[in-house]
């Protein structure tokens, strides 16, 4: 038994070579480079070359392999990068533009941005909502402090206030982040939703203290917000309202109930708001 020493023949179009390499080689130049790489080659009509592949070059399987040999003969450094002839400038997605605008507006209003964890303690979340909440539990959590996925930004902001009671008052914070919400159309029954949470803690805080910056932000976006009576387990009845823009629900705001503050060990009154950024984006279209 002996190896089959059979030569293969491959024909390659010059246009194909130049397209891959970004060059303008002629048939004669291609033949010259192939001979440099110890291939027998000859120019043919119809702008192509005929290449004889030796039996020991078992690595040559495709015309692109021949093009690679030509590139090595030319030298990769000699090929050089070529600028893209036509391109479109990158454009930021509308949602990112909106989020950055919201961030700038709130910082301008004297708020400080915070970033809390997506995973939280289910016990803490239930305390914030007085047990009136659907908690998305994590299977086999590494810690009880990371036992559920947040369905609202309120618990994270309340946790920040709990650790900021000895800071200089007022404490004014906001957070822009994703939460999970129920969705019957989703394969998992849940989906991500982008929200904006705003909170104020001070020795004295009223509904109007949180309403003013929320209205300022929405009006800066060119929207005309309205409020209507609303109930929320975390907030005081009669001091809570839902936010409407063009008769569409975009969020809620109000004063945190004293019972919630007491359970969480927060000694100062708190006013808070949560807005749905995705719905605001839809209204702006």
C-alpha positions as CSV (number, residue, x, y, z in Angstrom):
1,X,0.0,0.0,0.0
2,X,1.4,3.4,-1.0
3,X,0.0,6.9,-0.7
4,X,-2.1,8.1,-3.7
5,X,0.2,10.8,-5.2
6,X,-2.4,12.5,-7.2
7,X,-2.3,16.2,-8.1
8,X,-5.5,18.2,-7.8
9,X,-6.4,21.2,-10.0
10,X,-8.3,24.2,-8.8
11,X,-9.4,27.2,-10.8
12,X,-9.9,30.5,-9.0
13,X,-11.3,33.8,-10.3
14,X,-9.1,36.9,-9.9
15,X,-12.2,38.9,-8.7
16,X,-12.7,36.4,-5.8
17,X,-9.1,36.8,-4.7
18,X,-9.2,40.6,-4.8
19,X,-12.5,40.6,-3.0
20,X,-11.1,38.6,-0.1
21,X,-7.8,40.4,0.1
22,X,-9.0,43.9,-0.7
23,X,-6.4,44.2,-3.5
24,X,-6.4,44.8,-7.3
25,X,-4.0,42.0,-8.4
26,X,-3.7,41.0,-12.0
27,X,-3.5,37.4,-13.2
28,X,0.3,37.7,-13.7
29,X,0.8,38.9,-10.1
30,X,-1.3,36.1,-8.7
31,X,0.6,33.5,-10.7
32,X,3.9,35.0,-9.4
33,X,2.8,34.9,-5.8
34,X,1.6,31.3,-6.1
35,X,4.9,30.2,-7.6
36,X,6.6,31.9,-4.7
37,X,4.6,29.6,-2.5
38,X,5.8,26.6,-4.6
39,X,2.5,26.1,-6.5
40,X,2.4,25.4,-10.3
41,X,0.0,28.1,-11.6
42,X,-0.9,29.6,-14.9
43,X,-3.2,32.4,-16.1
44,X,-6.4,31.4,-18.0
45,X,-9.0,33.2,-19.9
46,X,-12.0,34.7,-18.3
47,X,-9.9,36.4,-15.6
48,X,-9.0,33.3,-13.6
49,X,-5.9,31.2,-12.7
50,X,-5.3,27.5,-12.8
51,X,-3.5,26.1,-9.8
52,X,-2.0,22.6,-9.5
53,X,-2.1,21.4,-5.9
54,X,0.7,19.0,-4.9
55,X,-0.3,15.7,-3.3
56,X,1.5,16.6,0.0
57,X,-0.6,19.8,0.4
58,X,-3.6,18.1,2.0
59,X,-4.5,21.3,3.8
60,X,-5.7,22.9,0.6
61,X,-9.4,22.2,0.5
62,X,-11.1,25.4,-0.7
63,X,-10.2,28.4,-2.9
64,X,-10.0,30.4,0.3
65,X,-6.9,28.3,1.2
66,X,-5.2,29.4,-2.0
67,X,-6.1,33.0,-1.3
68,X,-4.4,32.6,2.1
69,X,-1.2,31.4,0.4
70,X,-1.3,34.5,-1.8
71,X,-1.7,36.7,1.3
72,X,1.3,35.0,2.9
73,X,3.3,35.6,-0.2
74,X,2.3,39.3,-0.2
75,X,2.8,39.6,3.5
76,X,0.0,40.4,5.9
77,X,1.7,43.7,6.9
78,X,1.8,44.8,3.3
79,X,-2.0,44.3,2.9
80,X,-2.9,46.9,5.4
81,X,-6.3,48.0,6.7
82,X,-8.6,49.7,4.3
83,X,-11.2,52.3,5.4
84,X,-14.9,51.2,4.9
85,X,-16.1,53.1,1.8
86,X,-19.6,53.6,3.1
87,X,-20.9,53.5,6.7
88,X,-23.7,54.7,8.8
89,X,-22.9,56.6,12.0
90,X,-24.0,54.8,15.2
91,X,-27.2,56.0,16.7
92,X,-28.2,55.5,20.3
93,X,-31.5,53.7,20.9
94,X,-34.4,55.9,21.9
95,X,-34.7,54.3,25.3
96,X,-31.0,55.0,26.2
97,X,-31.5,58.6,25.2
98,X,-34.6,58.8,27.4
99,X,-32.8,57.2,30.4
100,X,-29.8,59.5,30.1
101,X,-32.2,62.5,29.9
102,X,-34.1,61.3,33.0
103,X,-30.8,60.9,34.9
104,X,-29.6,64.4,34.0
105,X,-32.9,65.9,35.0
106,X,-33.0,64.3,38.4
107,X,-29.4,65.1,39.1
108,X,-30.2,68.7,38.2
109,X,-33.0,68.6,40.7
110,X,-30.6,67.6,43.5
111,X,-31.1,63.8,43.6
112,X,-28.4,61.3,43.8
113,X,-28.4,58.1,41.8
114,X,-28.3,54.7,43.6
115,X,-27.9,51.2,42.2
116,X,-29.4,48.4,44.3
117,X,-29.3,44.7,43.8
118,X,-31.8,42.9,41.6
119,X,-31.9,40.0,44.1
120,X,-33.3,40.9,47.5
121,X,-34.6,39.3,50.8
122,X,-38.1,38.1,50.3
123,X,-38.9,38.8,54.0
124,X,-37.7,42.5,53.5
125,X,-39.9,42.8,50.3
126,X,-42.9,41.5,52.1
127,X,-42.4,44.0,54.9
128,X,-42.2,46.9,52.4
129,X,-45.5,45.8,50.8
130,X,-47.1,44.6,54.0
131,X,-47.4,41.1,52.5
132,X,-49.5,42.2,49.6
133,X,-47.1,41.3,46.8
134,X,-46.3,38.4,44.5
135,X,-42.7,37.5,45.3
136,X,-40.7,35.7,42.6
137,X,-38.6,33.3,44.7
138,X,-35.2,32.1,43.7
139,X,-34.7,28.3,43.8
140,X,-31.8,27.3,46.1
141,X,-30.6,30.9,46.9
142,X,-27.1,31.3,48.1
143,X,-28.3,33.6,50.9
144,X,-31.6,34.6,52.5
145,X,-30.7,38.1,51.6
146,X,-30.8,37.1,47.9
147,X,-33.9,34.9,47.9
148,X,-36.1,36.7,45.4
149,X,-36.0,38.9,42.3
150,X,-37.3,42.4,42.7
151,X,-40.7,43.2,41.2
152,X,-40.4,46.9,42.2
153,X,-37.7,49.5,42.9
154,X,-39.4,50.5,46.2
155,X,-37.7,47.9,48.4
156,X,-34.2,48.8,47.2
157,X,-34.8,52.5,47.8
158,X,-36.3,51.8,51.2
159,X,-33.2,49.8,52.1
160,X,-31.0,52.7,51.1
161,X,-33.0,55.0,53.4
162,X,-32.6,52.5,56.2
163,X,-28.9,52.8,55.9
164,X,-28.9,56.6,55.4
165,X,-30.7,57.7,58.6
166,X,-27.5,59.3,60.0
167,X,-26.7,61.1,56.8
168,X,-27.4,64.8,56.3
169,X,-31.0,65.5,55.6
170,X,-32.8,65.5,53.2
171,X,-31.8,62.3,51.5
172,X,-32.9,62.5,47.9
173,X,-32.2,59.4,45.7
174,X,-33.4,57.9,42.5
175,X,-32.8,54.6,40.6
176,X,-33.3,53.5,37.0
177,X,-33.3,49.8,36.7
178,X,-35.1,46.6,35.6
179,X,-37.7,44.7,37.6
180,X,-39.7,41.6,36.7
181,X,-43.4,41.8,36.3
182,X,-46.0,39.1,35.5
183,X,-46.8,38.5,31.8
184,X,-49.1,35.8,30.7
185,X,-47.7,36.0,27.1
186,X,-44.2,35.3,28.3
187,X,-42.9,31.6,28.2
188,X,-41.8,32.0,31.8
189,X,-44.8,34.0,33.0
190,X,-42.6,37.0,33.8
191,X,-40.8,39.7,31.8
192,X,-38.3,42.5,32.5
193,X,-39.6,46.1,32.8
194,X,-37.6,49.3,33.1
195,X,-38.7,51.6,35.8
196,X,-37.6,54.8,37.6
197,X,-37.8,55.0,41.4
198,X,-37.6,58.4,43.2
199,X,-37.5,58.8,47.0
200,X,-37.1,61.6,49.6
201,X,-36.4,61.1,53.3
202,X,-36.4,64.1,55.6
203,X,-37.5,65.2,59.0
204,X,-40.7,66.4,57.4
205,X,-41.9,65.1,54.0
206,X,-45.3,65.5,52.3
207,X,-47.0,64.3,49.1
208,X,-46.2,67.6,47.5
209,X,-42.4,67.2,48.1
210,X,-42.4,64.1,45.8
211,X,-45.0,65.4,43.4
212,X,-43.0,68.5,42.5
213,X,-39.9,66.8,41.1
214,X,-41.9,64.1,39.4
215,X,-44.0,66.7,37.6
216,X,-40.9,68.7,36.8
217,X,-39.3,65.7,35.1
218,X,-42.4,64.8,33.1
219,X,-43.0,68.4,32.0
220,X,-39.3,68.7,30.9
221,X,-40.1,65.7,28.6
222,X,-43.0,67.7,27.1
223,X,-45.6,65.7,28.9
224,X,-48.6,66.9,30.9
225,X,-49.1,64.6,34.0
226,X,-52.3,64.2,36.0
227,X,-52.9,62.5,39.3
228,X,-55.9,60.5,40.4
229,X,-56.7,58.7,43.7
230,X,-54.8,55.4,44.1
231,X,-54.2,52.8,46.7
232,X,-50.9,51.0,47.4
233,X,-50.0,48.8,50.3
234,X,-46.8,50.7,51.1
235,X,-48.3,54.1,50.9
236,X,-50.8,56.1,53.0
237,X,-54.4,56.1,51.8
238,X,-55.4,59.6,50.8
239,X,-51.8,60.6,50.3
240,X,-51.2,58.4,47.3
241,X,-51.9,59.0,43.6
242,X,-51.5,57.3,40.3
243,X,-49.8,59.2,37.5
244,X,-51.5,59.6,34.2
245,X,-50.2,60.9,30.9
246,X,-52.7,61.1,28.0
247,X,-55.0,59.1,30.3
248,X,-52.4,56.3,30.4
249,X,-51.0,54.9,33.7
250,X,-47.3,55.6,33.9
251,X,-46.7,55.3,37.7
252,X,-47.6,56.2,41.2
253,X,-46.4,58.3,44.1
254,X,-47.2,59.0,47.7
255,X,-46.1,59.0,51.4
256,X,-44.9,55.8,52.9
257,X,-47.1,54.4,55.6
258,X,-45.8,54.9,59.2
259,X,-46.4,51.1,59.9
260,X,-44.0,50.3,57.0
261,X,-41.4,52.8,58.4
262,X,-41.7,51.3,61.9
263,X,-41.3,47.7,60.7
264,X,-38.2,48.7,58.6
265,X,-36.7,50.7,61.5
266,X,-36.8,54.0,59.6
267,X,-37.2,57.0,61.9
268,X,-37.9,59.6,59.3
269,X,-40.9,60.1,57.0
270,X,-40.4,59.1,53.4
271,X,-42.2,60.0,50.1
272,X,-41.6,57.9,47.1
273,X,-42.6,57.5,43.5
274,X,-42.2,54.7,40.9
275,X,-42.6,55.4,37.1
276,X,-42.7,53.0,34.2
277,X,-40.0,54.2,31.8
278,X,-41.2,51.9,29.0
279,X,-44.7,53.4,29.1
280,X,-43.3,56.9,29.2
281,X,-41.3,56.0,26.1
282,X,-44.4,54.8,24.4
283,X,-46.3,58.1,25.2
284,X,-43.4,60.1,23.8
285,X,-43.6,58.4,20.4
